[in-house]
């Protein structure tokens, strides 16, 4: 149960272990088990990488069968049976039912690799170097994607200028006092704005790390129209909010738009195995062979579990219906049980991603106190948003109703205790 080896040898860059300072040994579905014998309800789900839960039985069996047969475990971008099955299932269960015509690009193993590939492709296609990103957005930690990430703390670690990105206002906070789409339009149309037309605009339809900020469907449609009017590619970063998190496979489906490029990672592997991909319209596929490559592009084991997840969960509407039912419970719980605790609390969310914004309480450590109390009571839950003042609910999509209710009750109790002890009204 000792953690000495971690503090002695592991780099200071470690983060989540500081928030959850126990040694975890096992996990199943929506439960994490520690060496001490304690167990924790998981409202974190690997930062969105475990939509189908820990050690999902169906996916695990497919993986075991594949490994037992000595099939390919590393294949660069060569043709393999595992890749073929993933592509067949992704086309059958995801693209065709939504009438989406996309080429599939297997990038390096994490989401930031997909962002980097999208930026390179957009610049190659449009022959422009600039990208518009949104204030509050998070897109990764490598230099290109970090340039499009708004968090000053993250950006400061780069050590070099982060160029060729212009930040635009997202419809939230003080920025809701004016029309953000009209602002972007004016910037693009004004010959004296000093801002060049970008190759692409990248966005999250729900800013997850930014504080669970949900863009309206109307705003998303207007943004897509604006991009079309100005010959700008629209990149949808669905890395955390895709794969069913919002109640549909893609988070943009509710708006009825088709982005030019879509980025997926985290739960696309189904099992928490590193995997990312970029989808783009066929006419954008202007790469020359090996012009963008990598040793670990296309994780063979992730092909297996990813295909199994698509076949098991997306061949029918069962998971979608379950997410809608759980969303309904969470929405009612948030409005009736959480919002009522303090009028200054703001609730935001969609599907199974919800945020409790405590920034208006003018006490910056309250959200941290709540999550610490939650952890002490057996609930793993994280913070996000500006100055980490938003409590983020991100349970596995397959969490059973009993655990969902229990986790919510732990959260409510922690909030009540924190509010009362700090005399917050």
Residue pairs with C-beta under 8 A, 6 or more apart in sequence:
1 23
1 35
1 36
2 23
3 17
3 21
3 23
6 14
6 17
16 382
19 371
19 375
19 382
20 40
20 375
20 380
22 34
22 35
22 36
22 38
23 34
23 35
23 36
24 32
24 33
24 34
24 35
25 33
25 34
25 35
26 32
26 33
27 33
27 42
27 54
27 55
28 53
28 54
28 55
29 53
29 54
29 55
29 56
29 396
29 398
29 399
29 400
30 41
30 42
30 45
30 53
30 54
30 395
30 396
30 398
30 399
30 400
30 403
31 39
31 40
31 41
31 42
31 54
31 403
32 39
32 40
32 42
32 54
32 380
33 39
33 40
34 40
38 378
39 378
40 375
40 378
40 379
40 380
41 378
41 379
41 380
41 395
41 403
41 406
41 407
41 410
42 50
42 54
42 380
42 395
42 396
42 399
43 379
43 380
43 381
43 393
43 394
43 395
43 407
43 411
44 380
44 381
44 382
44 394
45 51
45 53
45 394
45 395
45 396
46 266
46 272
47 240
47 266
47 382
47 394
48 208
48 239
48 240
48 241
48 245
48 266
48 267
48 353
48 394
49 266
49 267
49 269
49 272
50 267
50 272
50 396
51 243
51 244
51 245
51 266
51 267
51 270
51 396
51 397
51 398
52 59
52 267
52 270
52 271
52 309
52 313
52 396
52 397
52 398
53 396
53 397
53 398
53 399
54 272
54 396
56 270
56 271
56 309
56 398
58 308
58 312
59 270
59 271
59 305
59 308
59 309
59 312
60 271
62 304
62 305
62 307
62 308
63 271
63 301
63 304
63 305
63 308
66 82
66 301
66 304
67 73
67 301
71 80
71 81
71 82
71 300
72 80
72 81
72 82
72 300
73 300
73 301
74 296
74 300
75 82
75 83
75 298
75 300
76 293
76 295
76 297
76 298
77 106
77 293
77 297
77 298
80 300
80 303
82 300
82 301
82 303
82 304
82 307
83 106
83 298
83 300
83 303
85 303
85 304
85 307
86 303
86 304
86 306
86 307
86 310
87 104
88 307
89 307
89 310
89 311
90 104
90 306
90 307
90 310
92 310
93 310
93 311
93 314
93 315
94 100
94 249
94 310
94 314
95 101
95 102
98 249
98 250
98 253
100 258
100 279
101 281
101 282
102 262
102 279
102 280
102 281
102 282
103 279
103 280
103 281
103 282
103 284
103 285
104 277
104 278
104 279
105 117
105 277
105 278
105 279
105 280
105 285
105 287
105 292
106 276
106 277
106 297
106 298
107 113
107 114
107 116
107 117
107 276
107 277
107 278
107 292
107 294
107 297
108 114
108 116
108 276
108 294
108 296
108 297
109 274
109 275
109 276
109 296
109 297
109 299
110 140
110 265
110 274
110 276
111 139
111 140
111 237
111 239
111 240
111 263
111 265
111 266
111 276
112 139
112 140
112 141
112 142
112 145
113 142
113 276
113 294
113 297
114 239
114 263
114 264
114 265
114 276
114 277
114 278
115 139
115 140
115 142
115 144
115 145
115 148
115 202
115 237
115 239
115 263
116 140
116 142
116 144
116 145
117 278
117 292
118 200
118 202
118 235
118 261
118 263
118 278
118 280
119 131
119 144
119 145
119 148
119 199
119 200
119 202
120 144
120 292
121 261
121 278
121 280
121 284
121 286
121 287
121 292
122 131
122 199
122 200
122 233
122 235
122 261
123 129
123 131
123 199
124 286
124 287
125 199
125 233
125 284
125 286
126 199
126 200
126 231
126 232
126 233
127 199
128 196
128 197
128 198
128 199
129 164
129 199
130 164
130 165
130 166
130 195
130 196
130 197
130 198
130 199
131 147
131 148
131 164
131 165
131 166
131 198
131 199
131 200
131 201
131 202
132 165
132 166
132 167
132 168
132 184
132 198
132 200
132 201
132 202
132 232
133 139
133 147
133 148
133 149
133 150
133 165
133 166
133 167
133 168
133 201
133 202
133 203
134 150
134 167
134 168
134 169
134 170
134 202
134 203
134 204
134 207
135 150
135 167
135 168
135 169
135 170
135 175
136 150
136 170
136 172
136 207
136 210
136 211
136 213
136 386
137 148
137 149
137 150
137 170
137 202
137 203
137 204
137 207
137 210
137 237
138 149
138 150
138 151
138 154
138 204
138 207
138 208
138 209
138 210
139 145
139 146
139 148
139 149
139 202
139 237
140 146
140 148
140 149
141 149
141 154
143 158
143 160
143 162
146 154
146 155
146 158
146 162
147 155
147 162
147 163
147 164
147 165
148 165
148 202
149 155
150 167
150 210
151 209
155 162
166 195
166 198
168 180
168 183
168 184
168 187
168 201
169 175
169 178
169 180
169 183
170 180
170 203
170 207
170 210
170 213
170 215
171 180
171 215
171 216
171 219
172 207
172 211
172 213
180 219
181 219
181 222
181 223
181 226
184 223
184 226
185 226
186 193
187 193
187 195
188 195
188 197
188 226
188 230
197 230
197 231
197 232
198 232
199 232
199 233
200 232
200 233
200 234
200 235
200 260
200 261
201 223
201 227
201 232
201 233
201 234
201 235
202 235
202 236
202 237
203 215
203 223
203 234
203 235
203 236
203 237
204 210
204 236
204 237
204 238
204 240
204 241
204 251
205 214
205 215
205 220
205 236
205 238
205 241
205 246
205 251
205 252
205 255
206 212
206 213
206 214
206 215
206 241
206 246
206 251
206 350
206 353
207 213
207 215
208 240
208 241
208 353
208 384
208 392
208 394
209 240
209 384
209 385
210 384
210 385
210 386
211 348
211 355
211 357
211 384
211 385
211 386
211 389
211 390
212 348
212 349
212 353
212 354
212 355
212 357
212 384
212 385
212 390
212 392
213 348
213 355
214 348
214 349
214 350
217 254
217 255
217 256
218 255
220 252
220 255
220 257
221 255
221 256
221 257
223 234
224 234
224 255
224 257
224 258
224 259
226 232
227 233
227 234
227 260
233 260
233 261
233 284
234 257
234 259
234 260
234 261
235 259
235 260
235 261
235 262
235 263
236 250
236 251
236 252
236 259
236 261
236 262
236 263
237 263
238 250
238 251
238 252
238 262
238 263
238 264
239 263
239 264
239 265
239 266
239 276
240 266
240 353
241 251
241 353
242 249
242 250
242 251
242 262
242 264
242 266
242 267
242 268
243 249
243 264
243 266
243 267
243 268
244 267
244 313
244 314
244 319
244 320
244 323
244 351
244 397
245 251
245 267
245 351
245 352
245 353
245 394
245 397
246 254
246 350
246 351
246 352
246 353
247 254
247 320
247 323
247 324
247 327
247 350
247 351
247 352
248 254
248 320
248 351
249 314
250 262
252 258
252 259
252 262
260 280
260 281
260 284
261 278
261 279
261 280
261 281
261 284
262 278
262 279
262 280
263 276
263 277
263 278
263 279
264 276
264 277
264 278
264 279
265 275
265 276
265 277
267 309
268 275
268 276
268 277
268 302
268 306
269 275
269 299
269 302
269 305
269 306
269 309
270 302
270 305
270 306
270 308
270 309
270 310
271 301
271 302
271 305
271 306
271 309
273 299
273 301
273 302
273 305
274 296
274 299
274 302
275 299
275 302
275 303
275 306
313 319
319 397
319 398
322 397
322 398
323 351
323 352
323 397
326 352
326 397
326 399
326 401
326 404
327 350
327 351
327 352
329 401
329 404
329 405
330 349
330 352
330 354
330 393
330 404
330 408
331 349
333 408
334 347
334 349
334 354
334 356
335 347
337 408
337 412
338 345
338 347
338 356
338 411
338 412
338 415
339 345
339 347
341 412
341 415
341 416
341 419
342 361
342 419
342 424
342 425
344 358
344 360
344 361
344 424
345 356
345 357
345 358
345 360
345 361
346 356
346 357
346 359
346 360
347 354
347 355
347 356
347 357
348 354
348 355
348 357
349 355
349 393
352 393
352 394
352 395
352 397
353 392
353 393
353 394
354 392
354 393
355 384
355 385
355 390
355 391
355 392
355 393
356 367
356 390
356 391
356 393
356 415
357 385
357 389
357 390
358 366
358 367
358 370
358 389
358 390
358 391
359 385
359 386
359 387
359 389
359 390
361 424
363 422
363 424
364 387
364 389
366 389
366 418
366 419
366 422
366 424
367 383
367 388
367 389
367 390
367 391
368 383
368 388
369 418
369 422
370 391
370 411
370 414
370 415
370 418
371 381
371 382
371 383
371 391
371 414
373 413
373 414
373 417
373 418
374 380
374 381
374 410
374 411
374 414
375 381
377 410
377 413
377 414
378 410
379 407
379 410
379 411
379 414
381 391
381 392
381 393
381 407
381 411
382 391
382 392
382 394
383 389
383 390
383 391
383 392
384 390
384 392
385 392
391 411
393 411
395 403
395 404
395 407
399 407
418 424
